[in-house]
């Protein structure tokens, strides 16, 4: 049996924590940071010295995030909502999180100060 690497263990732990956190608001009947129609709330904050923003985009377009756009320092961070309700980004594709805000924060962490390069629209 192959050994469990640190990366796989951390990924499994993150997925388990994310799934647990996503289930808690549903169990309590809270909206979990989402509007009544299921869209995530808008945000605009500075995280670790980087400006992150998220907001609904009308019509959805090419966005797999269900018409939701996320920006890091004004550059769009391509996000996608998974079937289980978790979110991923082009920067942290293998680390699903509960909200687009968490995806933006994870991208900032992963970038480690590097500039986000725009993702080409397909």
Beta strands, then each sheet from edge to edge (+ up, - down):
strand 1: 43-47
strand 2: 50-56
strand 3: 68-72
strand 4: 75-77
strand 5: 79-81
strand 6: 87-89
sheet 1: 1+ 2- 3+ 4-
sheet 2: 5+ 6-
end
